[in-house]
Amino acid sequence: MNADTTPSSSYPVSPTVAEQLAMRWDSVEQFVKEGIPVRAGPFTKEEDDLLRDTLKHFEEEHNLTKEDVDRHIFGEVQDRTIWAFLAQECPGRRVCAVYHHVQRMLHPDGGKGLWSTAEDAVLNTLADMHSHDWGKIGKRLQRAPTDCRDRWHMCAENRREGQAKGRWSAEEEARLIEIMQDLCPSALGSGAQRLGSFWNQVSTRMGQTRGPRQCRNKWHDSLEPRTCNDGWVARWKKEDSVILVHKIAALGLDSKEAIPWASLSDESWAWNAHKLHQKWALLKGSMESEARISHQI
């Protein structure tokens, strides 16, 4: 594929960083603490196609059968070589993220669509029965283990007792700022803390009175701008919309999932990744049709 048009290849990351992300099975927060940028968001179609092609190449290079490759992917063969091999083809992605995505993408029970209320009830029972062994739970439900894990965590957040709703108090805001400054002071203002495991940790530090999604949105939409700009909150103007459109157009990408939001800002135009993503969605929605404003503009 052409590196100029392939989102995974055009993602701005140095070879040294790409190698660390491909070899180290560390958490998102560990990379953030070290100032190492991590690519967030859904995998693109281009990345999926590249991963499939790379798996085929791995199969041929090591003289393996399709069944042999499946045993590597689904854990019957304890060999991490294949995951480093795949992760190197997706610059900016953690090897752990590639591992979970490929398992979900290729699992025979994947892609089963929406969960029913009955399935949610069975999932909750099985999670207690099997102590969150998602492999066993997935076999019982005939769904991919990672799908079962993610669904359980989402439902757990929705049913969490004692979780506050509505306006945040001044005390809650102060507590969230304190937690963010304690967990990763070097990442403040970078828009880097966007993934679930980090915000689960923040929610726990908040006493779980606010869910991970609530903490993330409150920080990015309100507290981060004030905290990182000495209390001054910039207002989005029409000129900012024009700048955003031109910056995205200059990337020449085919999919919004491939846009490196955190890399769009600079010293003279400082907006966090969450804000830019949000504004782009509003711009797209304001058009009569999404086709009216393509990603290549």
C-alpha positions in Angstrom: 0.0 0.0 0.0 1.0 3.6 -0.6 2.4 5.1 2.6 0.9 8.4 1.7 -2.6 7.1 1.7 -2.5 4.3 4.2 -3.6 5.6 7.6 -1.6 3.2 9.6 1.6 4.1 7.7 1.0 7.8 7.8 0.4 8.0 11.5 3.1 10.2 12.9 5.3 8.1 15.2 9.1 7.6 15.2 10.6 4.1 14.5 11.9 4.0 18.1 8.4 4.6 19.5 6.8 2.2 17.1 9.2 -0.5 18.2 8.5 0.1 21.9 4.7 -0.1 21.3 5.2 -3.3 19.3 7.4 -5.1 21.9 6.1 -3.9 25.3 2.9 -5.3 26.8 2.5 -2.3 29.1 -0.7 -0.4 30.0 -1.8 2.8 28.3 -1.1 4.8 31.5 2.5 3.5 31.6 3.2 4.7 28.1 1.5 8.1 28.9 3.6 8.5 32.0 6.7 8.0 29.9 5.5 10.6 27.3 5.1 7.9 24.6 2.1 8.7 22.3 -0.4 6.0 21.9 -2.8 5.8 19.0 -6.5 5.6 20.1 -9.8 5.0 18.4 -11.2 2.1 16.3 -9.0 0.3 13.9 -9.6 1.4 10.3 -10.5 -0.8 7.4 -7.1 -0.2 6.0 -5.5 -1.5 9.2 -7.7 -4.5 9.2 -6.8 -5.4 5.6 -3.1 -4.8 6.4 -3.3 -7.1 9.4 -5.0 -9.9 7.4 -2.3 -9.6 4.7 0.5 -9.6 7.3 -1.0 -12.8 8.9 -1.0 -14.4 5.5 2.6 -13.4 5.0 3.5 -14.8 8.5 1.8 -18.1 7.6 3.8 -18.4 4.4 7.1 -17.3 5.9 7.0 -19.8 8.7 5.4 -22.6 6.6 2.3 -22.8 8.8 -1.2 -23.9 8.0 -4.3 -21.8 8.7 -5.0 -24.0 11.7 -1.4 -23.4 13.0 -2.0 -19.6 12.8 -5.3 -19.9 14.6 -3.6 -21.7 17.5 -1.1 -18.8 17.7 -3.9 -16.2 17.7 -6.2 -17.9 20.2 -3.6 -18.9 22.8 -3.0 -22.5 22.2 0.5 -21.7 21.3 2.2 -19.4 23.8 4.4 -17.4 21.4 4.4 -13.6 21.3 6.5 -13.4 18.2 3.4 -13.1 16.0 2.0 -10.2 17.9 5.1 -8.1 17.6 5.2 -9.0 13.9 1.6 -7.7 13.5 2.0 -4.6 15.8 4.9 -3.3 13.8 2.5 -3.0 10.8 0.3 -0.6 12.8 2.5 2.3 14.0 1.1 4.0 17.1 -0.9 1.0 18.3 0.1 -1.0 21.4 0.8 -4.6 20.8 -1.9 -5.4 23.5 -4.5 -3.4 21.5 -3.5 -5.3 18.3 -3.8 -8.6 20.2 -7.3 -7.9 21.4 -8.4 -6.5 18.0 -7.2 -9.4 15.9 -8.7 -11.9 18.3 -12.0 -10.1 18.1 -11.8 -9.7 14.3 -11.0 -13.3 13.5 -12.9 -15.1 16.3 -15.4 -17.6 14.8 -18.0 -16.3 17.3 -17.3 -12.6 16.6 -19.6 -10.2 14.8 -22.9 -11.5 16.3 -24.4 -8.0 16.6 -26.4 -6.4 19.4 -26.7 -8.0 22.8 -30.2 -9.0 24.0 -31.5 -8.4 27.6 -31.5 -12.2 28.1 -27.8 -12.4 27.1 -26.9 -9.6 29.4 -28.5 -11.5 32.3 -26.7 -14.7 31.5 -23.4 -12.8 31.1 -23.7 -11.3 34.5 -24.4 -14.7 36.1 -21.5 -16.4 34.2 -19.1 -13.6 35.2 -19.7 -14.4 38.9 -19.8 -18.2 38.3 -16.5 -18.3 36.4 -14.7 -15.4 38.1 -14.4 -13.3 35.0 -12.7 -16.1 32.9 -13.8 -14.6 29.6 -12.5 -17.6 27.6 -15.0 -19.9 29.4 -17.7 -17.3 29.4 -17.3 -16.7 25.6 -17.7 -20.4 24.9 -20.9 -20.6 26.9 -22.4 -17.6 25.2 -20.8 -18.4 21.8 -19.3 -14.9 21.6 -15.7 -13.7 21.4 -14.1 -13.5 24.9 -13.1 -9.8 24.4 -16.7 -9.0 23.4 -18.0 -10.6 26.6 -15.4 -8.7 28.7 -16.2 -5.3 27.1 -20.0 -5.8 27.4 -19.7 -6.8 31.0 -17.6 -3.6 31.8 -20.1 -1.4 30.0 -23.1 -2.9 31.8 -21.2 -2.7 35.1 -20.7 1.0 34.7 -24.4 1.6 33.8 -25.6 -0.3 36.9 -23.1 1.0 39.4 -24.8 2.0 42.6 -24.1 5.4 44.1 -23.0 6.9 40.8 -23.9 10.6 40.7 -25.7 12.2 37.7 -26.0 15.7 36.5 -24.0 18.8 37.4 -20.6 18.3 39.0 -19.9 20.0 42.4 -16.9 22.2 43.0 -15.5 19.5 45.3 -15.8 16.9 42.6 -14.1 19.1 40.0 -11.3 19.8 42.5 -10.9 16.1 43.2 -10.7 15.2 39.5 -8.1 17.8 38.9 -6.0 16.5 41.8 -6.3 12.9 40.5 -5.2 13.9 37.0 -2.3 15.9 38.2 -1.2 12.9 40.4 -1.6 10.2 37.8 0.0 11.8 34.8 1.1 15.4 35.1 3.3 15.2 32.0 0.2 14.4 29.9 -1.9 17.4 30.9 -3.0 19.2 27.8 -1.8 16.5 25.4 -5.2 14.8 24.9 -3.4 11.5 25.4 -5.5 10.0 28.1 -8.4 8.7 26.0 -8.6 4.9 26.6 -10.8 2.9 28.9 -8.3 1.4 31.4 -6.9 4.8 32.4 -10.4 6.3 33.0 -11.4 3.2 35.0 -8.5 4.0 37.3 -9.6 7.6 37.5 -13.2 6.6 38.3 -11.9 4.3 41.1 -9.9 7.2 42.6 -13.1 9.2 42.5 -14.7 6.6 44.7 -16.7 5.4 41.7 -19.2 8.2 42.3 -18.6 9.1 38.7 -18.1 6.6 35.9 -15.1 6.4 33.5 -17.0 8.1 30.7 -18.2 10.9 33.0 -14.7 11.6 34.2 -13.2 11.6 30.7 -15.8 13.9 29.3 -15.7 16.3 32.2 -11.9 16.5 32.0 -11.6 17.0 28.3 -14.7 19.3 27.8 -14.3 21.5 30.9 -11.5 21.0 33.3 -8.5 20.4 31.1 -8.8 23.7 29.2 -9.0 25.7 32.5 -6.3 23.7 34.2 -3.8 24.0 31.4 -4.4 27.7 30.6 -4.3 29.3 34.0 -8.1 29.4 34.3 -8.7 30.9 30.9 -11.0 29.0 28.6 -10.7 29.6 24.9 -13.9 29.9 22.8 -14.2 28.1 19.5 -14.6 30.5 16.6 -15.6 30.2 12.9 -11.9 30.6 12.0 -11.1 27.5 14.1 -13.6 25.5 12.1 -11.8 26.6 8.9 -8.4 25.7 10.4 -9.7 22.3 11.4 -11.1 21.5 8.0 -7.9 22.5 6.3 -5.7 20.5 8.7 -7.8 17.3 8.1 -7.8 17.9 4.4 -4.0 18.1 4.4 -3.8 14.6 5.8 -5.4 13.1 2.7 -7.1 10.3 4.7 -10.2 8.3 3.7 -11.6 7.6 7.1 -12.2 9.7 10.2 -11.0 6.8 12.4 -7.5 7.4 11.0 -7.3 11.0 12.0 -4.5 11.6 14.6 -6.5 14.1 16.6 -3.9 14.7 19.2 -1.4 15.7 16.5 -3.5 18.4 14.9 -2.9 21.0 17.6 0.3 23.1 18.0 1.6 25.9 20.1 -0.4 28.5 18.2 -3.6 26.5 17.9 -3.9 24.4 21.1 -7.0 22.3 21.4 -7.2 18.8 22.9 -7.9 15.7 20.8 -11.4 15.2 22.4 -12.4 18.8 21.6 -11.3 18.5 18.0 -13.0 15.2 17.5 -16.2 16.7 18.9 -16.1 19.8 16.8 -15.4 17.7 13.6 -18.5 15.6 14.4 -20.6 18.8 14.8 -19.3 20.2 11.5 -20.1 17.0 9.7 -23.6 16.9 11.3 -24.4 20.4 10.2 -24.2 19.5 6.6 -27.3 18.1 4.8 -25.3 14.9 4.0 -22.0 13.5 5.2 -21.1 13.2 1.5 -21.1 17.0 1.3 -17.9 17.3 3.3 -15.6 14.3 2.7 -12.5 13.5 4.7 -10.4 14.5 1.6 -12.4 17.7 1.0 
